[in-house]
Amino acid sequence: MPKNWEAEWKLGGVFDLLPDAVLVVSKDGTISRVNDQLTAMFGYSREELLGSPTEILVPERARAIH
């Protein structure tokens, strides 16, 4: 088990109870954690989001606008 497993476990419990949609992004720009509110908001499963680039949450028509 990782050294910080207890802190991570506690964070996970609080994370999923938050009323807002929340995601955590890794340094490489991929999604590393999401809560249930975010999956409900965007209609993706947790499995679809984890490891995906954050651009997955931006509508395709808006991706080309910079």
Backbone as XML, in Angstrom:
<?xml version="1.0"?>
<chain id="A" units="angstrom">
  <residue number="1" name="MET">
    <atom name="N" x="0.829" y="-1.191" z="0.000"/>
    <atom name="CA" x="0.000" y="0.000" z="0.000"/>
    <atom name="C" x="0.868" y="1.246" z="0.000"/>
  </residue>
  <residue number="2" name="PRO">
    <atom name="N" x="0.422" y="2.291" z="-0.702"/>
    <atom name="CA" x="1.175" y="3.539" z="-0.688"/>
    <atom name="C" x="1.221" y="4.122" z="0.724"/>
  </residue>
  <residue number="3" name="LYS">
    <atom name="N" x="2.245" y="4.913" z="0.982"/>
    <atom name="CA" x="2.400" y="5.522" z="2.302"/>
    <atom name="C" x="1.199" y="6.363" z="2.706"/>
  </residue>
  <residue number="4" name="ASN">
    <atom name="N" x="0.621" y="7.048" z="1.764"/>
    <atom name="CA" x="-0.472" y="7.965" z="2.074"/>
    <atom name="C" x="-1.844" y="7.358" z="1.782"/>
  </residue>
  <residue number="5" name="TRP">
    <atom name="N" x="-1.982" y="6.058" z="1.873"/>
    <atom name="CA" x="-3.256" y="5.415" z="1.517"/>
    <atom name="C" x="-4.401" y="5.885" z="2.396"/>
  </residue>
  <residue number="6" name="GLU">
    <atom name="N" x="-4.122" y="6.142" z="3.685"/>
    <atom name="CA" x="-5.197" y="6.566" z="4.579"/>
    <atom name="C" x="-5.706" y="7.956" z="4.192"/>
  </residue>
  <residue number="7" name="ALA">
    <atom name="N" x="-4.787" y="8.875" z="3.915"/>
    <atom name="CA" x="-5.176" y="10.223" z="3.486"/>
    <atom name="C" x="-5.925" y="10.159" z="2.163"/>
  </residue>
  <residue number="8" name="GLU">
    <atom name="N" x="-5.449" y="9.332" z="1.247"/>
    <atom name="CA" x="-6.103" y="9.183" z="-0.053"/>
    <atom name="C" x="-7.509" y="8.618" z="0.120"/>
  </residue>
  <residue number="9" name="TRP">
    <atom name="N" x="-7.667" y="7.654" z="1.011"/>
    <atom name="CA" x="-8.986" y="7.042" z="1.255"/>
    <atom name="C" x="-9.946" y="8.078" z="1.811"/>
  </residue>
  <residue number="10" name="LYS">
    <atom name="N" x="-9.493" y="8.866" z="2.776"/>
    <atom name="CA" x="-10.337" y="9.911" z="3.361"/>
    <atom name="C" x="-10.702" y="10.957" z="2.318"/>
  </residue>
  <residue number="11" name="LEU">
    <atom name="N" x="-9.738" y="11.361" z="1.501"/>
    <atom name="CA" x="-9.993" y="12.332" z="0.442"/>
    <atom name="C" x="-11.045" y="11.796" z="-0.512"/>
  </residue>
  <residue number="12" name="GLY">
    <atom name="N" x="-10.947" y="10.546" z="-0.871"/>
    <atom name="CA" x="-11.911" y="9.949" z="-1.789"/>
    <atom name="C" x="-13.327" y="10.024" z="-1.270"/>
  </residue>
  <residue number="13" name="GLY">
    <atom name="N" x="-13.515" y="9.783" z="0.015"/>
    <atom name="CA" x="-14.843" y="9.855" z="0.604"/>
    <atom name="C" x="-15.419" y="11.256" z="0.537"/>
  </residue>
  <residue number="14" name="VAL">
    <atom name="N" x="-14.605" y="12.249" z="0.843"/>
    <atom name="CA" x="-15.049" y="13.641" z="0.806"/>
    <atom name="C" x="-15.249" y="14.086" z="-0.639"/>
  </residue>
  <residue number="15" name="PHE">
    <atom name="N" x="-14.339" y="13.701" z="-1.489"/>
    <atom name="CA" x="-14.359" y="14.089" z="-2.902"/>
    <atom name="C" x="-15.684" y="13.731" z="-3.560"/>
  </residue>
  <residue number="16" name="ASP">
    <atom name="N" x="-16.169" y="12.528" z="-3.317"/>
    <atom name="CA" x="-17.413" y="12.090" z="-3.946"/>
    <atom name="C" x="-18.656" y="12.677" z="-3.291"/>
  </residue>
  <residue number="17" name="LEU">
    <atom name="N" x="-18.522" y="13.255" z="-2.111"/>
    <atom name="CA" x="-19.664" y="13.878" z="-1.444"/>
    <atom name="C" x="-19.826" y="15.353" z="-1.786"/>
  </residue>
  <residue number="18" name="LEU">
    <atom name="N" x="-18.838" y="15.934" z="-2.454"/>
    <atom name="CA" x="-18.939" y="17.350" z="-2.815"/>
    <atom name="C" x="-20.138" y="17.580" z="-3.726"/>
  </residue>
  <residue number="19" name="PRO">
    <atom name="N" x="-20.862" y="18.682" z="-3.528"/>
    <atom name="CA" x="-22.034" y="18.952" z="-4.361"/>
    <atom name="C" x="-21.684" y="19.457" z="-5.761"/>
  </residue>
  <residue number="20" name="ASP">
    <atom name="N" x="-20.436" y="19.863" z="-5.961"/>
    <atom name="CA" x="-20.006" y="20.397" z="-7.256"/>
    <atom name="C" x="-19.250" y="19.349" z="-8.065"/>
  </residue>
  <residue number="21" name="ALA">
    <atom name="N" x="-19.266" y="19.527" z="-9.375"/>
    <atom name="CA" x="-18.479" y="18.661" z="-10.264"/>
    <atom name="C" x="-17.012" y="19.050" z="-10.129"/>
  </residue>
  <residue number="22" name="VAL">
    <atom name="N" x="-16.159" y="18.044" z="-9.868"/>
    <atom name="CA" x="-14.743" y="18.306" z="-9.639"/>
    <atom name="C" x="-13.911" y="17.279" z="-10.393"/>
  </residue>
  <residue number="23" name="LEU">
    <atom name="N" x="-12.785" y="17.745" z="-10.961"/>
    <atom name="CA" x="-11.841" y="16.832" z="-11.563"/>
    <atom name="C" x="-10.441" y="17.226" z="-11.149"/>
  </residue>
  <residue number="24" name="VAL">
    <atom name="N" x="-9.548" y="16.256" z="-11.185"/>
    <atom name="CA" x="-8.136" y="16.486" z="-10.899"/>
    <atom name="C" x="-7.385" y="16.159" z="-12.179"/>
  </residue>
  <residue number="25" name="VAL">
    <atom name="N" x="-6.472" y="17.049" z="-12.548"/>
    <atom name="CA" x="-5.712" y="16.887" z="-13.782"/>
    <atom name="C" x="-4.245" y="16.649" z="-13.437"/>
  </residue>
  <residue number="26" name="SER">
    <atom name="N" x="-3.649" y="15.658" z="-14.069"/>
    <atom name="CA" x="-2.233" y="15.349" z="-13.872"/>
    <atom name="C" x="-1.359" y="16.381" z="-14.571"/>
  </residue>
  <residue number="27" name="LYS">
    <atom name="N" x="-0.083" y="16.363" z="-14.265"/>
    <atom name="CA" x="0.861" y="17.298" z="-14.888"/>
    <atom name="C" x="0.883" y="17.180" z="-16.399"/>
  </residue>
  <residue number="28" name="ASP">
    <atom name="N" x="0.591" y="15.981" z="-16.912"/>
    <atom name="CA" x="0.609" y="15.789" z="-18.363"/>
    <atom name="C" x="-0.693" y="16.207" z="-19.039"/>
  </residue>
  <residue number="29" name="GLY">
    <atom name="N" x="-1.631" y="16.754" z="-18.267"/>
    <atom name="CA" x="-2.879" y="17.252" z="-18.841"/>
    <atom name="C" x="-3.987" y="16.222" z="-18.974"/>
  </residue>
  <residue number="30" name="THR">
    <atom name="N" x="-3.788" y="15.049" z="-18.400"/>
    <atom name="CA" x="-4.836" y="14.030" z="-18.457"/>
    <atom name="C" x="-5.623" y="14.026" z="-17.151"/>
  </residue>
  <residue number="31" name="ILE">
    <atom name="N" x="-6.843" y="13.568" z="-17.236"/>
    <atom name="CA" x="-7.734" y="13.524" z="-16.084"/>
    <atom name="C" x="-7.343" y="12.334" z="-15.208"/>
  </residue>
  <residue number="32" name="SER">
    <atom name="N" x="-7.088" y="12.610" z="-13.930"/>
    <atom name="CA" x="-6.662" y="11.533" z="-13.033"/>
    <atom name="C" x="-7.708" y="11.195" z="-11.977"/>
  </residue>
  <residue number="33" name="ARG">
    <atom name="N" x="-8.685" y="12.058" z="-11.802"/>
    <atom name="CA" x="-9.741" y="11.774" z="-10.823"/>
    <atom name="C" x="-10.960" y="12.616" z="-11.149"/>
  </residue>
  <residue number="34" name="VAL">
    <atom name="N" x="-12.138" y="12.031" z="-10.994"/>
    <atom name="CA" x="-13.405" y="12.742" z="-11.183"/>
    <atom name="C" x="-14.370" y="12.296" z="-10.095"/>
  </residue>
  <residue number="35" name="ASN">
    <atom name="N" x="-15.349" y="13.140" z="-9.802"/>
    <atom name="CA" x="-16.379" y="12.706" z="-8.868"/>
    <atom name="C" x="-17.671" y="12.410" z="-9.630"/>
  </residue>
  <residue number="36" name="ASP">
    <atom name="N" x="-18.633" y="11.858" z="-8.917"/>
    <atom name="CA" x="-19.885" y="11.435" z="-9.559"/>
    <atom name="C" x="-20.640" y="12.595" z="-10.190"/>
  </residue>
  <residue number="37" name="GLN">
    <atom name="N" x="-20.554" y="13.777" z="-9.586"/>
    <atom name="CA" x="-21.254" y="14.939" z="-10.129"/>
    <atom name="C" x="-20.713" y="15.314" z="-11.502"/>
  </residue>
  <residue number="38" name="LEU">
    <atom name="N" x="-19.406" y="15.173" z="-11.691"/>
    <atom name="CA" x="-18.815" y="15.505" z="-12.995"/>
    <atom name="C" x="-19.262" y="14.496" z="-14.051"/>
  </residue>
  <residue number="39" name="THR">
    <atom name="N" x="-19.277" y="13.220" z="-13.707"/>
    <atom name="CA" x="-19.702" y="12.223" z="-14.690"/>
    <atom name="C" x="-21.161" y="12.444" z="-15.078"/>
  </residue>
  <residue number="40" name="ALA">
    <atom name="N" x="-21.991" y="12.811" z="-14.106"/>
    <atom name="CA" x="-23.396" y="13.077" z="-14.401"/>
    <atom name="C" x="-23.555" y="14.316" z="-15.281"/>
  </residue>
  <residue number="41" name="MET">
    <atom name="N" x="-22.768" y="15.333" z="-15.020"/>
    <atom name="CA" x="-22.858" y="16.584" z="-15.771"/>
    <atom name="C" x="-22.484" y="16.400" z="-17.240"/>
  </residue>
  <residue number="42" name="PHE">
    <atom name="N" x="-21.412" y="15.645" z="-17.487"/>
    <atom name="CA" x="-20.916" y="15.513" z="-18.848"/>
    <atom name="C" x="-21.384" y="14.255" z="-19.558"/>
  </residue>
  <residue number="43" name="GLY">
    <atom name="N" x="-21.954" y="13.307" z="-18.821"/>
    <atom name="CA" x="-22.482" y="12.101" z="-19.452"/>
    <atom name="C" x="-21.444" y="11.055" z="-19.813"/>
  </residue>
  <residue number="44" name="TYR">
    <atom name="N" x="-20.237" y="11.196" z="-19.303"/>
    <atom name="CA" x="-19.194" y="10.197" z="-19.515"/>
    <atom name="C" x="-19.087" y="9.317" z="-18.280"/>
  </residue>
  <residue number="45" name="SER">
    <atom name="N" x="-18.649" y="8.094" z="-18.465"/>
    <atom name="CA" x="-18.382" y="7.241" z="-17.312"/>
    <atom name="C" x="-17.015" y="7.618" z="-16.746"/>
  </residue>
  <residue number="46" name="ARG">
    <atom name="N" x="-16.779" y="7.232" z="-15.518"/>
    <atom name="CA" x="-15.488" y="7.464" z="-14.881"/>
    <atom name="C" x="-14.367" y="6.827" z="-15.712"/>
  </residue>
  <residue number="47" name="GLU">
    <atom name="N" x="-14.622" y="5.627" z="-16.216"/>
    <atom name="CA" x="-13.617" y="4.912" z="-17.012"/>
    <atom name="C" x="-13.285" y="5.653" z="-18.306"/>
  </residue>
  <residue number="48" name="GLU">
    <atom name="N" x="-14.285" y="6.277" z="-18.919"/>
    <atom name="CA" x="-14.048" y="7.036" z="-20.150"/>
    <atom name="C" x="-13.186" y="8.277" z="-19.892"/>
  </residue>
  <residue number="49" name="LEU">
    <atom name="N" x="-13.359" y="8.877" z="-18.739"/>
    <atom name="CA" x="-12.655" y="10.117" z="-18.435"/>
    <atom name="C" x="-11.236" y="9.914" z="-17.923"/>
  </residue>
  <residue number="50" name="LEU">
    <atom name="N" x="-11.034" y="8.926" z="-17.077"/>
    <atom name="CA" x="-9.721" y="8.734" z="-16.470"/>
    <atom name="C" x="-8.665" y="8.432" z="-17.531"/>
  </residue>
  <residue number="51" name="GLY">
    <atom name="N" x="-7.607" y="9.223" z="-17.516"/>
    <atom name="CA" x="-6.526" y="9.068" z="-18.490"/>
    <atom name="C" x="-6.747" y="9.835" z="-19.782"/>
  </residue>
  <residue number="52" name="SER">
    <atom name="N" x="-7.916" y="10.433" z="-19.943"/>
    <atom name="CA" x="-8.215" y="11.203" z="-21.154"/>
    <atom name="C" x="-7.723" y="12.640" z="-21.004"/>
  </residue>
  <residue number="53" name="PRO">
    <atom name="N" x="-7.436" y="13.300" z="-22.119"/>
    <atom name="CA" x="-7.066" y="14.720" z="-22.035"/>
    <atom name="C" x="-8.295" y="15.542" z="-21.641"/>
  </residue>
  <residue number="54" name="THR">
    <atom name="N" x="-8.074" y="16.679" z="-21.011"/>
    <atom name="CA" x="-9.191" y="17.516" z="-20.572"/>
    <atom name="C" x="-10.045" y="18.000" z="-21.745"/>
  </residue>
  <residue number="55" name="GLU">
    <atom name="N" x="-9.478" y="18.026" z="-22.934"/>
    <atom name="CA" x="-10.230" y="18.473" z="-24.117"/>
    <atom name="C" x="-11.473" y="17.630" z="-24.373"/>
  </residue>
  <residue number="56" name="ILE">
    <atom name="N" x="-11.536" y="16.427" z="-23.810"/>
    <atom name="CA" x="-12.715" y="15.586" z="-23.997"/>
    <atom name="C" x="-13.969" y="16.276" z="-23.460"/>
  </residue>
  <residue number="57" name="LEU">
    <atom name="N" x="-13.791" y="17.191" z="-22.522"/>
    <atom name="CA" x="-14.928" y="17.880" z="-21.908"/>
    <atom name="C" x="-15.353" y="19.131" z="-22.679"/>
  </residue>
  <residue number="58" name="VAL">
    <atom name="N" x="-14.593" y="19.492" z="-23.701"/>
    <atom name="CA" x="-14.906" y="20.665" z="-24.519"/>
    <atom name="C" x="-15.620" y="20.187" z="-25.780"/>
  </residue>
  <residue number="59" name="PRO">
    <atom name="N" x="-16.790" y="20.754" z="-26.096"/>
    <atom name="CA" x="-17.479" y="20.345" z="-27.322"/>
    <atom name="C" x="-16.584" y="20.496" z="-28.547"/>
  </residue>
  <residue number="60" name="GLU">
    <atom name="N" x="-16.693" y="19.556" z="-29.476"/>
    <atom name="CA" x="-15.817" y="19.561" z="-30.665"/>
    <atom name="C" x="-15.853" y="20.884" z="-31.404"/>
  </residue>
  <residue number="61" name="ARG">
    <atom name="N" x="-17.015" y="21.466" z="-31.551"/>
    <atom name="CA" x="-17.113" y="22.734" z="-32.304"/>
    <atom name="C" x="-16.361" y="23.864" z="-31.612"/>
  </residue>
  <residue number="62" name="ALA">
    <atom name="N" x="-16.176" y="23.765" z="-30.291"/>
    <atom name="CA" x="-15.459" y="24.806" z="-29.552"/>
    <atom name="C" x="-13.959" y="24.534" z="-29.497"/>
  </residue>
  <residue number="63" name="ARG">
    <atom name="N" x="-13.528" y="23.324" z="-29.785"/>
    <atom name="CA" x="-12.101" y="22.989" z="-29.730"/>
    <atom name="C" x="-11.291" y="23.753" z="-30.765"/>
  </residue>
  <residue number="64" name="ALA">
    <atom name="N" x="-11.885" y="24.025" z="-31.894"/>
    <atom name="CA" x="-11.164" y="24.696" z="-32.981"/>
    <atom name="C" x="-11.082" y="26.203" z="-32.777"/>
  </residue>
  <residue number="65" name="ILE">
    <atom name="N" x="-11.847" y="26.740" z="-31.862"/>
    <atom name="CA" x="-11.868" y="28.189" z="-31.608"/>
    <atom name="C" x="-10.764" y="28.535" z="-30.629"/>
  </residue>
  <residue number="66" name="HIS">
    <atom name="N" x="-9.811" y="29.330" z="-31.085"/>
    <atom name="CA" x="-8.720" y="29.786" z="-30.199"/>
    <atom name="C" x="-8.437" y="31.221" z="-30.464"/>
  </residue>
</chain>
